[in-house]
Amino acid sequence: MSKSAKTKAKKKESKVEKSPEEAERPSGRPPMAAVLARHDGSMVERAGRGFSVGELAGAALPLRLARKWNLKVDEMRRSTLEGNVKSLKAWWTPPARKAKPAEESKPAPKKGRAKKPA
């Protein structure tokens, strides 16, 4: 087997294993983003262009998945509205991560100089 064939086989195997980020797209219509706008001296909530990166992070939704699912993202917006985070969380719940088995831990070595045996 040549080197390139081995590399291709490894890539194929790695593609089969899905990472925790590769979740299925939630059913239903994705939520609409809202922003606060000034109107006659007060703040009014209106429909926004898309969700900010901070709102996606608050809902634990990776940017890569949001783009893959054609969710509108407004990278220019820096604000994070709690209502947008709540609506994203209601629409998408992140997959539960598998707990790693606990290994027996050795006690940490003491800091300082090692004493010479007498």
N, C-alpha and C positions, 0 to 999 in steps of 0.2 A: 504494500500500500504506500503510495507516495505521500509526501509531506502535505501537499495541498488537499488530498483526499481525506487525510486524518483531520485537518483543520475544518473541512466542510462537515465531517461527521460530528465533530465537537459542537459546531455551531448549530447543527440540526437538533442535537440532544438538548442544548441549552434553550432552544426555542420552545421545546415541548413543555418544560417546566414554566409555569406561570408565576410571576411575582405577585405579591399581595396587591400591587397597584393595578393589576390587570383584572379588575372587577367588571361585572356586567353592567351595562348602562341601565339605570333605573327606568322603570316604565312610567308612563305619564309625561306630561308636558313639563319642561324645565321651568323653574321660577323666573320671574322677571326681576331685574335689578332696579333698585330705587336709589335716587340721590336727593340731596337737599339743595334747594335753589332759593335764592333771595327773591322775594316778591313783595313790593310795597313795604319794605322795612321789616318783614318777618320771613321766617324760613318755611318753605313749602316743599313737601315731598312730591317728586315727579318721577316718571319712568326714566331710567338711565340707559346708557349705551351698553353697559355690560358690568360684570362683577369685577371688583378690584382684586389684585393679587393677594392682598391682605385678607380679604373676605374668603377667598378660596382656601388660604392657609388656616383661617379660623374654623372652617368647616372640615378641615383635614382632607381636602380634595386637591390632589396634585394637579398642577397646571397642565401637565401633559395629558392627563385624562380629560380635563375640561375641554381642551382643544380637540381631542379625539372625538368627544361626544358633541362637538359643535356648540358648546356652551359659550355664550358671548362673554368676552373678557375685555375689559378696558384697562390697558396697562398704564395709561397716562394718569388715571385717577388714583390718588393716594389715600383717600378717606376709607374708613371701614365702618359700615353701619351694622349695628347689632341685628336689625331686622333682616338684612340680607343674609347674614350668617345663619340666623335661625331658619330662614326659608330654604337655604341650601342644605342644612342639616336634616330638615324634614323631608326633603326630596331624595337625598343620598346619605346612607349610613355607611361608614367605612367598614370593610370586612374585618372580622376579629382576627387578630394575629395569634398564631400558635405559640404557646408558652414553651420556652426552652427548658429541657430537663435540668434540674438543679444538680450541679456537680459538687462533690465533697471538696470543700475549700480547706486549704492548709492555713494555719495561722500565719499572719504576716510577720516577716522578720523584724526584730526590734531595731530601731534606729540608734546610731551611735557606734562607738568603736567596739569591736569584738574583743572579749576578754580572753587572755591567754590562759590555757589550762595550767594548773599549778603542778 
